[in-house]
Amino acid sequence: MHTDAFELITLRISTWTYLIVLCLSMLIIVLFTCLNDQIHYGSVDDPSIADFEYLKEKYTKSTQCPCSEIAIPHYSFISLSPHFHPVCTSDFVSDLWFKSIADAGWPQHINKVEDVFISGHKYFKSLSSLCQLTKTTVLGALSIFNQSSLITDQTLSNAEFTAHTRHSFNQFVLNTAAEVKHSIALIQSQISITYTTGQSDAFWKLSSWRNHSHSMYFQAISKQFGNCSCALDDECKLSMILYNYTNYLDVNPLRPILNISNMFVGCFPIKAVFQSSLDCIFDQTCLNPLVNQMKNISEVARKLNISTLERNSTRFPPKTLIQEIINEIMIETWNEKIDYSKYYTYCAPKHCSYSYPSRNNAVYGFITMIGLFGGLSGTLRIIVPFLIHWIRNTKCARGQVNNMAARHRFLDLCRLVKKKAIELNVFESEVSWNDPHRRHREIISTRIYIFLLTFSVIILAIYTGISTRIQIVKVDSPSQSTFERLASDSKYSSSLDCPCKNISVPYSTFASISLRHHQVCSSDFVVHNSLWIKLIYCDSELIDYGYDDYRYFIIPHFRLLFFLCTLANDTFTNALSIFRSKTYISKQTEPFNIVNTQMRNALAQFQLSVPRTFLRRLDLIRDVAHGNGYVSRSSSNWYIEPVQTNNFGTMAPRSYGNKNCSCGINASCTSLATIDKWIVPGFLVGCYPLESLLQSTLECLYDLTCINRLKNITKFSNITFRPLDPTLSSHNVTVQSLVDVLMIDQWESNIIYENYYTACSAPSCTYVIIEQVNLVYMITTIFGLYGGLTIAFKVIVPILMTIVQYLIMHRRRRVEPVVDVIPYRE
């Protein structure tokens, strides 16, 4: 009974213990909640540039602002207005200037190739052609660049945008320069590969007169520039000279007025231009004598009103080689204007999201405490009184009967528990203390309350136990090992989402290609202007060998080998530059196997396409030479056969293969290469040096004896040349087969996935976990709902009991009429 002092003290102790434990628990929960760091998320709709830059500066790593347009054309935010070298817009590349120089070169019978009036016309024409080539190439490439796009899924900051745009612009400049270089190489290839001749590098002479056949034979004799012969070196050069034609008579030698520095004439005009500079047209003391002499000779030149170029009009010093200016595409400045605001307008992010870690505030802690208060309070109200009663009863029993057997104590405990269970009353009130009927009703309500609560908890536990939980896990700034672990795990890979910060990654970032050329390309046999070339060179142009003698072909063959190696390397270098500028586009971070497969396919395609490009270029030149009937320098395909009776010359084709194959029908005719009846192993001769070389093998270059015989065809030398190594390549492979694979023995490619992952730079990864709930989750879920259930049942059960009691009482109080049957008697 509550009047008992022991019970009252127990109740007070239970109450104080309950309050202390509840307060301590709430305090611990609040402190843990407030001191624990949580990831908070925020978003901004329709952010302005100022909003975006603020978020990017404050939340650098976590800010994500998806672009409405992921592909933005370059013309929308970058403006390029290239300004070319002033010579390209000057009178020095005008028709009037060309006509003036050509008209001034009137004494055509004077064979002085260094005369500026003889060679200057070709010089400035070549310079004009280079200006036109660079302009056309730049404007065409600029049009393509403007239509190409900057691809990015996320809005870039000003610094990131500038870096991306600069990289694209620099790559555009490099590719454009490579295109100009490619075009110039194609022009030079036309002459070098067909091995034809021109006015500058050779002249024709009467070789012999044969009365019986009534025919004359002509040969092309290579020109000499000082000690340099165009037969050995295309880059021979000689400074141009201004001669005084005033009072010129054939009996008097020409008197030079001016030696024009850094303005050269050479085997080919374009090569001479490359080795020259423009300092004369910047220098009044050089230009004035030239113009004055020109006006003295030419009526056309008197119309000229020309002056020197201004030194401050160009970034190139006057003595800069034209080759170096061409390497810079003859561009003074691009006048680039990059507008970040226009980019942001086109990108047009609709919203920005960001996250940041911070401690929870007091409001969040208070809300958490309120949410857990009911369940914790209900649990303590059951556990604490029971423990206090048990402890106090145990101590009291121990004090009364110290020697009581353990069995009796256990039985007493069971009786106590049973009694407490029977008398348990969670709806107890002061009114029921002295009202047994009301107290009984409260105990019945308690039993119903416990039954409903227990039944609900069991149902909730079963439902929670058999259900699955979907959990979205986010990993900020995942490392490569973390990503690879998630991507390789079948539980996470299907739902793994790791968006790239940079969805467009240049190939150059993570893919590299290297190669090993055929050993002949690095041997002594094909080095430019090498000792080997000088030793095997014989002045066959002045000796009447048979047209199919290999001494006419040996220099062209080895120079063509050098050219093919150079052309193959240049083709690869240009193609590699374009390949490296391509981008790998992936919105999501791709695992290694996908990146490796796709890049291996791209590299395989590159390895197939580059030789094809080289062969198309080579075949174009060969077809043009064959179709136009170009005469080779050594007259190996056609020769001049004038008839004495009418002095009318005709072109007759050569024949090879025991006279069974005519160059007039088939440009690929060949015969075995011979020198004084010695058959040179592997080599062939034919209509064109290139055609015969392609059908030849390099067998002789693997044999030291053969090499020594070739070396000593003109004069003996004890210099030893190392033969090619047969373990590195086969000796019986034709040069055509080597050309088909771009003179390459081995390709080596490497894909560095780590660099791709770093460039992709995924700010975060998310994945979904679907699993059965664990015991801890089930307990915390029940614990969180327990408080609400206790409150709900404590409200519902008394109401239901009141309703039930009312119905019972109403039934008992209902008055039913009693009908008495009275028998009727007559």
PEFENCOR-V575268 format. One record per residue. N is the residue number from 1. PSI is psi as a letter, one per 20 degrees, with the letter a starting at -180 (999 if undefined). Layout:
n=N psi=PSI
n=N psi=PSI
//
This chain:
n=1 psi=q
n=2 psi=i
n=3 psi=i
n=4 psi=p
n=5 psi=h
n=6 psi=g
n=7 psi=h
n=8 psi=g
n=9 psi=g
n=10 psi=g
n=11 psi=g
n=12 psi=g
n=13 psi=g
n=14 psi=g
n=15 psi=g
n=16 psi=g
n=17 psi=g
n=18 psi=g
n=19 psi=g
n=20 psi=g
n=21 psi=g
n=22 psi=g
n=23 psi=g
n=24 psi=g
n=25 psi=g
n=26 psi=h
n=27 psi=g
n=28 psi=g
n=29 psi=g
n=30 psi=g
n=31 psi=g
n=32 psi=g
n=33 psi=g
n=34 psi=h
n=35 psi=i
n=36 psi=p
n=37 psi=p
n=38 psi=q
n=39 psi=o
n=40 psi=q
n=41 psi=q
n=42 psi=r
n=43 psi=q
n=44 psi=p
n=45 psi=q
n=46 psi=l
n=47 psi=q
n=48 psi=r
n=49 psi=g
n=50 psi=g
n=51 psi=g
n=52 psi=g
n=53 psi=h
n=54 psi=g
n=55 psi=g
n=56 psi=h
n=57 psi=h
n=58 psi=h
n=59 psi=m
n=60 psi=g
n=61 psi=h
n=62 psi=i
n=63 psi=p
n=64 psi=p
n=65 psi=n
n=66 psi=p
n=67 psi=q
n=68 psi=h
n=69 psi=o
n=70 psi=i
n=71 psi=o
n=72 psi=o
n=73 psi=q
n=74 psi=h
n=75 psi=i
n=76 psi=i
n=77 psi=i
n=78 psi=p
n=79 psi=p
n=80 psi=p
n=81 psi=n
n=82 psi=p
n=83 psi=p
n=84 psi=r
n=85 psi=p
n=86 psi=h
n=87 psi=h
n=88 psi=i
n=89 psi=j
n=90 psi=r
n=91 psi=i
n=92 psi=i
n=93 psi=k
n=94 psi=q
n=95 psi=h
n=96 psi=g
n=97 psi=g
n=98 psi=g
n=99 psi=h
n=100 psi=g
n=101 psi=g
n=102 psi=h
n=103 psi=h
n=104 psi=h
n=105 psi=l
n=106 psi=h
n=107 psi=m
n=108 psi=h
n=109 psi=i
n=110 psi=o
n=111 psi=m
n=112 psi=n
n=113 psi=h
n=114 psi=i
n=115 psi=p
n=116 psi=h
n=117 psi=i
n=118 psi=g
n=119 psi=i
n=120 psi=h
n=121 psi=g
n=122 psi=h
n=123 psi=g
n=124 psi=h
n=125 psi=g
n=126 psi=g
n=127 psi=g
n=128 psi=g
n=129 psi=h
n=130 psi=g
n=131 psi=g
n=132 psi=h
n=133 psi=g
n=134 psi=g
n=135 psi=g
n=136 psi=g
n=137 psi=g
n=138 psi=g
n=139 psi=h
n=140 psi=g
n=141 psi=h
n=142 psi=h
n=143 psi=g
n=144 psi=g
n=145 psi=g
n=146 psi=h
n=147 psi=i
n=148 psi=r
n=149 psi=q
n=150 psi=o
n=151 psi=o
n=152 psi=p
n=153 psi=h
n=154 psi=q
n=155 psi=p
n=156 psi=q
n=157 psi=r
n=158 psi=g
n=159 psi=g
n=160 psi=g
n=161 psi=g
n=162 psi=g
n=163 psi=g
n=164 psi=g
n=165 psi=g
n=166 psi=g
n=167 psi=g
n=168 psi=g
n=169 psi=g
n=170 psi=h
n=171 psi=h
n=172 psi=g
n=173 psi=g
n=174 psi=g
n=175 psi=h
n=176 psi=g
n=177 psi=h
n=178 psi=h
n=179 psi=g
n=180 psi=g
n=181 psi=h
n=182 psi=g
n=183 psi=g
n=184 psi=g
n=185 psi=h
n=186 psi=h
n=187 psi=g
n=188 psi=h
n=189 psi=h
n=190 psi=g
n=191 psi=g
n=192 psi=g
n=193 psi=g
n=194 psi=i
n=195 psi=l
n=196 psi=r
n=197 psi=r
n=198 psi=a
n=199 psi=h
n=200 psi=h
n=201 psi=i
n=202 psi=r
n=203 psi=q
n=204 psi=q
n=205 psi=q
n=206 psi=o
n=207 psi=g
n=208 psi=r
n=209 psi=p
n=210 psi=o
n=211 psi=h
n=212 psi=h
n=213 psi=i
n=214 psi=l
n=215 psi=q
n=216 psi=q
n=217 psi=p
n=218 psi=q
n=219 psi=q
n=220 psi=p
n=221 psi=p
n=222 psi=q
n=223 psi=q
n=224 psi=p
n=225 psi=n
n=226 psi=c
n=227 psi=j
n=228 psi=p
n=229 psi=p
n=230 psi=i
n=231 psi=h
n=232 psi=h
n=233 psi=p
n=234 psi=i
n=235 psi=k
n=236 psi=q
n=237 psi=r
n=238 psi=p
n=239 psi=p
n=240 psi=q
n=241 psi=p
n=242 psi=o
n=243 psi=q
n=244 psi=o
n=245 psi=j
n=246 psi=p
n=247 psi=k
n=248 psi=p
n=249 psi=q
n=250 psi=h
n=251 psi=i
n=252 psi=p
n=253 psi=q
n=254 psi=p
n=255 psi=p
n=256 psi=p
n=257 psi=g
n=258 psi=p
n=259 psi=o
n=260 psi=o
n=261 psi=q
n=262 psi=k
n=263 psi=o
n=264 psi=q
n=265 psi=q
n=266 psi=a
n=267 psi=g
n=268 psi=p
n=269 psi=g
n=270 psi=h
n=271 psi=h
n=272 psi=h
n=273 psi=g
n=274 psi=h
n=275 psi=i
n=276 psi=r
n=277 psi=r
n=278 psi=k
n=279 psi=h
n=280 psi=h
n=281 psi=i
n=282 psi=i
n=283 psi=o
n=284 psi=h
n=285 psi=h
n=286 psi=g
n=287 psi=h
n=288 psi=g
n=289 psi=h
n=290 psi=g
n=291 psi=g
n=292 psi=g
n=293 psi=h
n=294 psi=g
n=295 psi=h
n=296 psi=h
n=297 psi=g
n=298 psi=p
n=299 psi=h
n=300 psi=h
n=301 psi=h
n=302 psi=i
n=303 psi=i
n=304 psi=p
n=305 psi=m
n=306 psi=q
n=307 psi=r
n=308 psi=q
n=309 psi=q
n=310 psi=p
n=311 psi=h
n=312 psi=j
n=313 psi=i
n=314 psi=q
n=315 psi=i
n=316 psi=p
n=317 psi=q
n=318 psi=h
n=319 psi=j
n=320 psi=p
n=321 psi=q
n=322 psi=h
n=323 psi=g
n=324 psi=h
n=325 psi=h
n=326 psi=h
n=327 psi=h
n=328 psi=j
n=329 psi=k
n=330 psi=k
n=331 psi=p
n=332 psi=g
n=333 psi=q
n=334 psi=i
n=335 psi=l
n=336 psi=p
n=337 psi=o
n=338 psi=p
n=339 psi=o
n=340 psi=h
n=341 psi=h
n=342 psi=g
n=343 psi=g
n=344 psi=h
n=345 psi=g
n=346 psi=h
n=347 psi=g
n=348 psi=m
n=349 psi=p
n=350 psi=h
n=351 psi=q
n=352 psi=p
n=353 psi=q
n=354 psi=r
n=355 psi=q
n=356 psi=q
n=357 psi=p
n=358 psi=r
n=359 psi=q
n=360 psi=q
n=361 psi=r
n=362 psi=h
n=363 psi=g
n=364 psi=g
n=365 psi=h
n=366 psi=g
n=367 psi=g
n=368 psi=g
n=369 psi=g
n=370 psi=g
n=371 psi=h
n=372 psi=i
n=373 psi=g
n=374 psi=g
n=375 psi=g
n=376 psi=g
n=377 psi=g
n=378 psi=g
n=379 psi=g
n=380 psi=h
n=381 psi=h
n=382 psi=g
n=383 psi=g
n=384 psi=g
n=385 psi=g
n=386 psi=g
n=387 psi=g
n=388 psi=g
n=389 psi=g
n=390 psi=g
n=391 psi=g
n=392 psi=g
n=393 psi=h
n=394 psi=g
n=395 psi=h
n=396 psi=g
n=397 psi=h
n=398 psi=h
n=399 psi=h
n=400 psi=g
n=401 psi=n
n=402 psi=h
n=403 psi=j
n=404 psi=p
n=405 psi=q
n=406 psi=h
n=407 psi=h
n=408 psi=h
n=409 psi=h
n=410 psi=g
n=411 psi=g
n=412 psi=g
n=413 psi=g
n=414 psi=g
n=415 psi=h
n=416 psi=g
n=417 psi=g
n=418 psi=g
n=419 psi=g
n=420 psi=h
n=421 psi=g
n=422 psi=h
n=423 psi=j
n=424 psi=p
n=425 psi=o
n=426 psi=i
n=427 psi=j
n=428 psi=p
n=429 psi=r
n=430 psi=h
n=431 psi=h
n=432 psi=i
n=433 psi=h
n=434 psi=j
n=435 psi=n
n=436 psi=h
n=437 psi=g
n=438 psi=h
n=439 psi=h
n=440 psi=g
n=441 psi=h
n=442 psi=h
n=443 psi=g
n=444 psi=g
n=445 psi=h
n=446 psi=g
n=447 psi=g
n=448 psi=g
n=449 psi=g
n=450 psi=h
n=451 psi=g
n=452 psi=g
n=453 psi=g
n=454 psi=g
n=455 psi=g
n=456 psi=g
n=457 psi=h
n=458 psi=g
n=459 psi=g
n=460 psi=h
n=461 psi=g
n=462 psi=g
n=463 psi=g
n=464 psi=h
n=465 psi=h
n=466 psi=i
n=467 psi=r
n=468 psi=q
n=469 psi=p
n=470 psi=o
n=471 psi=p
n=472 psi=o
n=473 psi=p
n=474 psi=p
n=475 psi=o
n=476 psi=p
n=477 psi=l
n=478 psi=p
n=479 psi=r
n=480 psi=g
n=481 psi=h
n=482 psi=g
n=483 psi=g
n=484 psi=h
n=485 psi=g
n=486 psi=g
n=487 psi=h
n=488 psi=i
n=489 psi=p
n=490 psi=h
n=491 psi=h
n=492 psi=h
n=493 psi=h
n=494 psi=h
n=495 psi=j
n=496 psi=p
n=497 psi=o
n=498 psi=n
n=499 psi=p
n=500 psi=q
n=501 psi=h
n=502 psi=o
n=503 psi=i
n=504 psi=o
n=505 psi=o
n=506 psi=q
n=507 psi=h
n=508 psi=i
n=509 psi=h
n=510 psi=j
n=511 psi=p
n=512 psi=q
n=513 psi=p
n=514 psi=r
n=515 psi=r
n=516 psi=o
n=517 psi=r
n=518 psi=q
n=519 psi=h
n=520 psi=h
n=521 psi=i
n=522 psi=j
n=523 psi=r
n=524 psi=i
n=525 psi=h
n=526 psi=j
n=527 psi=p
n=528 psi=p
n=529 psi=l
n=530 psi=r
n=531 psi=h
n=532 psi=g
n=533 psi=g
n=534 psi=h
n=535 psi=h
n=536 psi=i
n=537 psi=p
n=538 psi=q
n=539 psi=m
n=540 psi=i
n=541 psi=h
n=542 psi=j
n=543 psi=p
n=544 psi=m
n=545 psi=r
n=546 psi=q
n=547 psi=h
n=548 psi=j
n=549 psi=p
n=550 psi=i
n=551 psi=h
n=552 psi=i
n=553 psi=i
n=554 psi=g
n=555 psi=g
n=556 psi=h
n=557 psi=g
n=558 psi=h
n=559 psi=h
n=560 psi=h
n=561 psi=g
n=562 psi=g
n=563 psi=g
n=564 psi=g
n=565 psi=g
n=566 psi=g
n=567 psi=h
n=568 psi=g
n=569 psi=g
n=570 psi=g
n=571 psi=g
n=572 psi=g
n=573 psi=g
n=574 psi=g
n=575 psi=h
n=576 psi=h
n=577 psi=g
n=578 psi=g
n=579 psi=g
n=580 psi=h
n=581 psi=i
n=582 psi=r
n=583 psi=q
n=584 psi=o
n=585 psi=p
n=586 psi=p
n=587 psi=h
n=588 psi=q
n=589 psi=p
n=590 psi=q
n=591 psi=r
n=592 psi=g
n=593 psi=h
n=594 psi=g
n=595 psi=g
n=596 psi=g
n=597 psi=g
n=598 psi=g
n=599 psi=h
n=600 psi=h
n=601 psi=g
n=602 psi=g
n=603 psi=h
n=604 psi=g
n=605 psi=h
n=606 psi=g
n=607 psi=h
n=608 psi=h
n=609 psi=h
n=610 psi=g
n=611 psi=h
n=612 psi=g
n=613 psi=g
n=614 psi=g
n=615 psi=h
n=616 psi=g
n=617 psi=g
n=618 psi=g
n=619 psi=h
n=620 psi=g
n=621 psi=g
n=622 psi=g
n=623 psi=h
n=624 psi=g
n=625 psi=g
n=626 psi=g
n=627 psi=h
n=628 psi=i
n=629 psi=l
n=630 psi=q
n=631 psi=p
n=632 psi=q
n=633 psi=h
n=634 psi=j
n=635 psi=k
n=636 psi=i
n=637 psi=h
n=638 psi=q
n=639 psi=q
n=640 psi=p
n=641 psi=n
n=642 psi=q
n=643 psi=p
n=644 psi=h
n=645 psi=h
n=646 psi=j
n=647 psi=k
n=648 psi=o
n=649 psi=q
n=650 psi=r
n=651 psi=p
n=652 psi=q
n=653 psi=q
n=654 psi=r
n=655 psi=q
n=656 psi=r
n=657 psi=l
n=658 psi=k
n=659 psi=j
n=660 psi=i
n=661 psi=p
n=662 psi=p
n=663 psi=i
n=664 psi=h
n=665 psi=g
n=666 psi=o
n=667 psi=i
n=668 psi=j
n=669 psi=p
n=670 psi=r
n=671 psi=r
n=672 psi=q
n=673 psi=p
n=674 psi=q
n=675 psi=o
n=676 psi=l
n=677 psi=j
n=678 psi=p
n=679 psi=o
n=680 psi=o
n=681 psi=p
n=682 psi=h
n=683 psi=q
n=684 psi=r
n=685 psi=q
n=686 psi=a
n=687 psi=g
n=688 psi=q
n=689 psi=h
n=690 psi=g
n=691 psi=g
n=692 psi=h
n=693 psi=g
n=694 psi=h
n=695 psi=i
n=696 psi=r
n=697 psi=r
n=698 psi=k
n=699 psi=g
n=700 psi=h
n=701 psi=i
n=702 psi=i
n=703 psi=o
n=704 psi=h
n=705 psi=g
n=706 psi=g
n=707 psi=g
n=708 psi=h
n=709 psi=g
n=710 psi=g
n=711 psi=h
n=712 psi=k
n=713 psi=h
n=714 psi=g
n=715 psi=q
n=716 psi=q
n=717 psi=p
n=718 psi=j
n=719 psi=p
n=720 psi=p
n=721 psi=p
n=722 psi=p
n=723 psi=r
n=724 psi=q
n=725 psi=o
n=726 psi=i
n=727 psi=i
n=728 psi=h
n=729 psi=q
n=730 psi=q
n=731 psi=i
n=732 psi=k
n=733 psi=p
n=734 psi=q
n=735 psi=h
n=736 psi=g
n=737 psi=h
n=738 psi=g
n=739 psi=h
n=740 psi=h
n=741 psi=k
n=742 psi=k
n=743 psi=k
n=744 psi=p
n=745 psi=h
n=746 psi=p
n=747 psi=q
n=748 psi=p
n=749 psi=q
n=750 psi=p
n=751 psi=o
n=752 psi=n
n=753 psi=h
n=754 psi=h
n=755 psi=h
n=756 psi=g
n=757 psi=h
n=758 psi=g
n=759 psi=h
n=760 psi=g
n=761 psi=m
n=762 psi=p
n=763 psi=h
n=764 psi=r
n=765 psi=q
n=766 psi=q
n=767 psi=q
n=768 psi=p
n=769 psi=p
n=770 psi=o
n=771 psi=r
n=772 psi=p
n=773 psi=q
n=774 psi=r
n=775 psi=h
n=776 psi=g
n=777 psi=g
n=778 psi=g
n=779 psi=g
n=780 psi=h
n=781 psi=g
n=782 psi=g
n=783 psi=h
n=784 psi=h
n=785 psi=i
n=786 psi=g
n=787 psi=g
n=788 psi=h
n=789 psi=g
n=790 psi=g
n=791 psi=g
n=792 psi=g
n=793 psi=h
n=794 psi=h
n=795 psi=g
n=796 psi=g
n=797 psi=g
n=798 psi=h
n=799 psi=g
n=800 psi=g
n=801 psi=h
n=802 psi=g
n=803 psi=g
n=804 psi=g
n=805 psi=h
n=806 psi=g
n=807 psi=h
n=808 psi=g
n=809 psi=h
n=810 psi=h
n=811 psi=h
n=812 psi=h
n=813 psi=i
n=814 psi=p
n=815 psi=p
n=816 psi=p
n=817 psi=q
n=818 psi=p
n=819 psi=o
n=820 psi=p
n=821 psi=o
n=822 psi=p
n=823 psi=q
n=824 psi=p
n=825 psi=p
n=826 psi=999
//
